């Protein structure tokens, strides 16, 4: 009861809300994986011809040329959750961090929008 009151309180400096309970971990996950992958992700097979392309800083790119998936052909990356991979190396090779970042970021943005709605509802700005 006390936790529920604190989460939904509009008296806090930053409003959290129930959407914020999901938003905060998903955006933190997306941000931390992006930073780690930008610095140290191994080369990725982006088009299925088994020719990996490197995009991280440790593989010779700089801040300008660095990327998680270094191509606009990243649309070819299919949904590949980590539990479906035979190993972590296979997941990394097939673009797993890119998918993790994108899906967590999209969920985080949707929760941010929901949090805005929830705050306006609690303040009585919406019917």
trRosetta pair geometry for C-beta under 8 A, 3 or more apart (Angstrom, degrees):
i j d omega theta_ij theta_ji phi_ij phi_ji
1 4 5.8 -53 -147 35 28 111
1 5 6.4 28 154 -18 62 107
2 5 5.8 -54 -150 36 31 112
2 6 6.4 29 153 -18 64 107
3 6 5.7 -57 -148 37 31 110
3 7 6.2 31 155 -21 67 107
4 7 5.8 -52 -143 35 29 111
4 8 6.3 1 166 5 64 113
5 8 6.6 -73 -143 51 24 92
5 9 6.1 45 155 -55 64 102
6 9 5.6 -37 -144 0 28 121
6 12 7.5 79 -173 -61 69 127
7 16 5.3 -88 -151 87 64 119
7 17 6.5 103 159 -119 83 10
7 18 6.5 72 145 -70 129 58
7 20 7.5 -175 -164 65 90 111
7 21 6.5 -1 -146 -57 132 114
8 17 6.2 64 -108 -114 59 56
8 18 7.1 5 -78 -34 94 85
8 122 6.6 -177 -179 -105 87 140
9 12 5.3 102 93 -21 102 95
9 15 7.9 -150 89 -124 52 73
10 15 6.1 -4 -121 -102 59 115
10 119 7.1 120 -111 -147 101 79
10 122 5.2 174 -58 128 120 126
10 123 6.2 135 -128 -74 155 81
12 15 6.1 139 69 -90 106 43
12 16 6.8 -1 75 -8 160 90
15 20 7.1 -175 125 -38 64 150
15 115 7.2 152 109 176 103 102
15 118 7.9 -179 148 99 125 99
15 119 4.8 94 113 -102 163 118
15 122 7.7 175 -148 55 137 145
16 20 3.8 -152 -177 92 58 148
16 21 6.7 69 156 -54 107 67
16 24 7.5 -25 -144 -34 97 131
16 115 7.9 -83 169 -138 28 122
17 20 4.6 104 57 2 73 105
17 21 7.5 -120 104 -12 47 81
17 114 8.0 -167 122 122 133 83
17 115 5.0 152 63 -135 136 81
17 118 4.3 119 -160 107 146 143
17 119 6.3 -100 -52 -57 141 76
17 122 7.6 -141 -99 -19 110 139
18 21 5.6 -36 -157 15 41 117
18 22 7.7 25 151 -2 60 97
18 118 6.6 -166 38 -127 83 159
19 22 6.1 -63 -164 44 42 101
19 23 5.7 42 143 -26 75 115
19 111 4.6 168 178 -167 90 76
19 112 7.5 178 140 -66 122 14
19 114 3.7 179 -112 102 148 108
19 115 4.0 -143 85 -64 122 72
19 117 7.8 86 -19 51 156 91
19 118 5.5 -177 6 -7 116 140
20 23 5.0 -54 -128 41 38 114
20 24 5.8 42 173 -28 73 101
20 111 7.1 144 -81 156 27 110
20 115 5.0 83 -56 -111 81 131
21 24 7.0 -41 -139 24 16 106
22 25 7.0 -70 -160 43 32 97
22 26 6.2 18 159 -11 69 119
22 107 7.3 -94 153 155 110 106
22 111 4.8 -147 92 -114 100 145
23 26 6.1 -72 -147 43 26 104
23 27 5.9 13 167 -10 69 114
23 108 5.3 97 -151 -148 68 68
23 111 3.5 -166 -75 114 90 126
23 112 5.5 119 -137 -61 139 63
23 114 7.8 -167 -56 58 119 101
23 115 5.9 -45 -16 -35 154 134
24 27 6.4 -62 -141 41 22 102
24 28 6.2 20 161 -16 61 113
25 28 5.7 -58 -141 42 31 111
25 29 6.1 35 159 -22 66 106
26 29 5.7 -52 -147 35 30 113
26 30 6.4 29 155 -17 64 106
26 104 4.7 -168 -171 -167 83 84
26 105 7.7 180 147 -74 97 21
26 107 4.9 -104 -167 95 157 109
26 108 4.1 -164 104 -69 108 90
26 111 6.6 123 42 14 135 144
27 30 5.6 -50 -142 38 35 111
27 31 6.1 34 158 -18 66 108
27 104 7.3 173 -78 148 27 96
27 105 7.1 73 -113 -116 65 56
27 108 3.8 124 -64 -150 83 147
27 112 7.8 68 -59 -54 137 112
28 31 5.8 -56 -143 39 29 110
28 32 6.1 22 162 -14 66 110
29 32 6.2 -59 -141 40 25 103
29 33 6.1 18 164 -12 64 112
29 100 7.5 -100 148 162 108 103
29 104 4.9 -108 91 -162 111 157
30 33 6.2 -60 -142 42 24 105
30 34 6.2 29 157 -24 62 110
30 100 7.6 -173 -105 133 63 73
30 101 5.1 99 -149 -148 79 60
30 104 3.9 -169 -64 100 97 112
30 105 4.3 131 -150 -63 157 77
30 108 6.0 -107 6 -4 139 144
31 34 5.7 -56 -148 33 27 113
31 35 6.5 24 157 -16 64 105
32 35 5.9 -53 -148 36 32 108
32 36 6.3 27 156 -13 66 109
33 36 5.8 -57 -142 43 32 109
33 37 5.8 26 160 -15 68 113
33 97 5.6 -171 170 -153 109 93
33 100 5.5 -88 158 107 167 121
33 101 5.4 -149 96 -76 116 86
33 104 7.4 101 30 38 135 148
34 37 6.0 -61 -139 43 24 105
34 38 6.0 28 160 -24 63 110
34 68 6.8 -76 -135 -64 68 131
34 101 5.1 98 -72 -125 86 131
35 38 5.8 -53 -143 33 26 112
35 39 6.6 14 160 -9 60 110
36 39 6.2 -68 -154 42 27 103
36 40 6.1 -47 176 43 66 104
36 41 7.6 98 122 -54 69 81
36 97 7.8 -132 88 -138 95 139
37 40 7.0 -90 -123 62 22 61
37 41 3.9 32 -160 -53 73 121
37 56 6.7 -121 163 -94 51 117
37 68 4.9 35 127 -120 126 99
37 97 4.1 156 -97 154 143 152
37 98 7.5 179 166 -59 159 57
37 101 7.0 -100 31 -46 149 132
38 41 7.2 33 -45 -1 15 108
38 56 6.2 149 171 -129 24 79
38 57 6.6 43 143 -16 69 102
38 66 5.8 75 -168 148 86 126
38 67 7.6 -47 -122 -144 80 12
38 68 6.3 -58 -77 -68 66 78
39 56 6.1 25 117 -171 15 108
39 57 5.0 -32 -136 36 50 119
39 58 6.4 60 158 -25 61 99
40 56 5.6 170 -55 171 2 151
40 57 7.5 -35 -56 53 47 86
40 58 5.1 39 -111 1 61 138
41 44 7.2 -5 147 -43 118 107
41 55 6.8 -7 76 67 118 89
41 56 4.4 164 46 -56 73 131
41 68 6.1 70 12 -142 164 65
41 92 6.8 -170 -158 -161 80 101
41 97 5.6 -118 -110 39 128 154
42 52 7.5 -25 142 179 87 147
42 54 7.5 -72 176 -113 41 87
42 56 7.5 -23 -54 13 14 135
42 59 7.5 110 -141 -59 38 136
42 89 7.9 1 38 -146 159 72
42 92 5.2 66 40 143 112 124
42 93 6.8 -34 96 -82 122 62
43 52 3.4 95 129 145 116 118
43 53 5.8 164 -159 72 96 18
43 54 4.1 -59 -89 -72 91 72
43 55 7.7 120 -117 1 55 67
43 59 6.4 145 -59 -138 84 163
43 93 7.6 18 92 -128 66 68
44 52 5.9 138 59 -150 14 88
44 53 6.1 -36 62 58 71 74
44 54 7.9 131 11 -95 67 32
44 55 7.1 -21 17 8 110 111
44 69 5.9 -70 73 -115 154 75
44 70 7.9 151 44 17 109 82
44 92 7.6 -115 -93 155 83 59
44 93 6.6 153 -126 -170 51 34
44 94 7.2 64 -154 -172 86 5
44 95 4.8 78 -161 -76 131 76
44 98 7.4 51 -125 -16 166 128
45 48 6.5 89 152 -81 109 24
45 49 7.5 -168 -161 52 100 45
45 50 5.9 -20 -123 -107 132 33
45 51 7.0 112 -125 54 80 36
45 52 5.2 -60 -65 -88 65 70
45 53 7.8 120 -104 10 25 76
45 93 5.9 28 2 162 102 84
45 94 6.3 -26 53 -101 101 52
45 95 7.5 -106 61 -28 60 94
46 53 5.6 -27 -1 28 119 122
46 69 6.1 121 -106 -165 118 101
46 70 7.8 -118 -47 57 149 64
46 71 5.2 108 149 43 168 136
46 73 5.3 101 145 93 119 109
46 74 6.4 -65 -147 -90 114 55
46 76 6.3 98 164 66 68 119
46 77 6.9 -52 -141 -60 67 93
46 95 6.9 91 -101 -67 64 129
47 51 7.6 -9 53 52 101 95
47 73 5.7 -14 -75 145 100 146
47 76 5.7 51 -110 84 54 166
48 76 7.0 -112 -18 161 102 132
52 93 6.7 -77 -98 -150 127 84
53 70 5.3 -130 136 60 115 111
53 71 6.3 52 92 -28 162 119
54 59 3.5 -121 -178 134 137 147
54 60 6.6 68 107 40 139 97
54 61 6.9 -164 126 -27 92 108
54 70 7.0 26 100 1 32 145
55 59 7.2 38 37 63 21 127
55 61 6.0 12 -171 -26 37 159
55 65 8.0 -137 -148 140 67 74
55 66 6.1 104 164 -162 72 51
55 67 4.1 -68 -173 69 130 73
55 68 6.2 23 98 100 138 4
55 69 6.4 162 -2 -144 162 5
55 70 3.3 -174 -90 -44 111 106
56 59 5.1 81 62 15 81 102
56 61 6.4 159 96 35 18 119
56 66 6.3 38 -143 -149 26 102
56 68 7.8 38 -75 -111 82 41
57 61 5.7 -91 -97 72 38 83
57 62 7.3 56 -124 -122 82 22
57 63 7.6 16 -98 -73 113 53
57 66 5.4 -9 -65 -105 73 140
61 65 4.6 -134 -155 96 96 95
61 66 4.1 137 122 -84 127 69
61 67 7.4 -109 180 12 167 63
61 70 7.4 -152 -85 -95 149 136
62 65 5.5 66 46 29 74 94
62 66 6.4 -125 90 -30 26 96
63 66 6.0 -42 -132 15 21 120
65 70 7.6 29 165 -136 79 119
66 70 7.9 -88 -165 -92 28 105
67 70 4.4 138 61 -91 118 63
67 71 7.9 167 96 -7 148 40
68 97 6.0 -132 -161 107 117 108
68 98 4.8 149 131 -90 121 85
68 101 6.5 -97 -115 20 174 155
69 74 4.0 98 115 -101 147 122
69 77 6.6 -92 -108 -37 156 142
69 95 6.0 29 -91 -131 117 114
69 98 4.7 32 -36 -96 115 149
71 74 6.0 152 80 -41 76 77
72 75 7.7 4 155 -8 62 98
73 76 5.4 -4 162 5 85 117
74 77 5.3 -18 -175 -1 66 117
74 95 7.3 158 -145 -145 87 145
74 98 6.4 -131 -157 179 124 152
77 80 7.4 -91 177 8 84 117
77 94 7.6 133 -140 160 89 71
77 95 4.3 -97 -128 108 127 158
77 98 5.9 -21 163 91 174 134
77 99 6.3 -149 144 -62 123 100
79 99 6.6 135 -130 -151 46 139
80 84 6.1 -124 -163 71 60 127
80 85 6.9 64 167 -62 100 97
80 91 6.9 173 136 -136 111 73
80 94 5.5 -102 149 119 171 125
80 95 6.9 99 44 74 136 83
80 96 5.9 -98 101 -93 109 75
80 99 5.9 155 48 6 79 165
81 84 5.1 94 65 0 78 104
81 85 7.9 -140 100 -14 46 85
81 99 7.8 -120 -81 119 43 136
82 85 5.9 -48 -158 18 42 115
82 88 7.7 10 -156 -111 103 69
82 91 5.3 38 -125 -136 69 155
82 96 6.0 83 -86 -160 78 134
82 100 7.4 30 -42 -76 109 122
85 88 7.0 102 108 -89 138 24
85 90 4.6 172 -167 88 106 106
85 91 3.7 -88 -46 -63 171 93
85 94 7.3 -171 -105 36 115 129
85 96 6.8 -36 -47 -77 146 139
86 90 5.1 56 50 15 85 158
87 90 4.8 102 55 4 78 100
87 91 7.1 -139 98 -3 45 87
88 91 5.5 -53 -149 37 37 114
88 92 6.3 36 153 -18 68 105
89 92 5.8 -55 -147 38 30 110
89 93 6.1 32 154 -21 65 109
90 93 5.6 -55 -144 37 30 113
90 94 6.2 13 162 -6 65 112
91 94 6.3 -68 -145 45 25 99
91 96 3.8 26 166 -44 86 155
92 96 5.7 -63 -78 35 33 113
92 97 6.8 28 -124 -18 69 101
95 98 4.6 -36 -178 33 91 122
95 99 6.2 91 127 -21 89 97
96 99 5.9 -63 -151 38 34 107
96 100 6.1 33 156 -20 70 108
97 100 5.5 -55 -144 38 34 113
97 101 6.2 35 158 -21 68 105
98 101 5.9 -57 -150 35 27 110
98 102 6.3 20 157 -15 64 110
99 102 5.9 -56 -142 39 30 108
99 103 6.0 20 165 -11 67 112
100 103 6.4 -61 -141 42 23 102
100 104 6.1 14 165 -10 62 115
101 104 6.3 -67 -145 43 21 103
101 105 6.0 19 161 -19 63 114
102 105 5.9 -60 -145 38 24 110
102 106 6.3 23 159 -18 63 107
103 106 5.9 -52 -145 36 30 110
103 107 6.4 27 156 -14 63 107
104 107 5.8 -55 -146 41 32 110
104 108 6.1 35 153 -22 65 109
105 108 5.5 -56 -146 38 31 114
105 109 6.3 31 156 -20 66 103
106 109 5.9 -52 -146 34 30 109
106 110 6.5 30 154 -17 63 105
107 110 5.7 -54 -149 37 32 112
107 111 6.3 31 152 -17 65 107
108 111 5.6 -56 -147 39 31 111
108 112 6.4 38 151 -25 65 102
109 112 5.4 -47 -148 30 35 116
109 113 6.7 36 152 -17 63 100
110 113 5.8 -52 -153 35 34 111
110 114 6.4 33 148 -16 64 107
111 114 5.3 -52 -146 40 37 114
111 115 6.1 44 152 -26 67 102
112 115 5.5 -50 -147 32 31 114
112 116 6.7 35 151 -19 62 99
113 116 5.7 -49 -155 31 34 112
113 117 6.7 33 148 -16 64 103
114 117 5.5 -53 -151 37 36 112
114 118 6.1 38 151 -22 68 106
115 118 5.4 -51 -142 36 33 113
115 119 6.3 35 157 -19 65 102
116 119 5.9 -53 -148 35 29 109
116 120 6.5 25 155 -14 63 107
117 120 5.9 -60 -150 40 30 108
117 121 6.2 33 151 -23 66 107
117 126 7.1 2 -162 -11 74 163
118 121 5.5 -53 -148 34 31 114
118 122 6.4 29 155 -17 65 105
119 122 5.8 -55 -146 37 32 108
119 123 6.3 21 157 -10 66 110
120 123 5.8 -60 -143 45 31 106
120 125 4.1 -77 -168 63 86 121
120 126 5.0 72 126 -17 106 108
121 124 7.8 39 176 -70 29 24
121 125 7.4 -78 -62 49 23 76
121 126 5.1 -45 -89 53 64 116
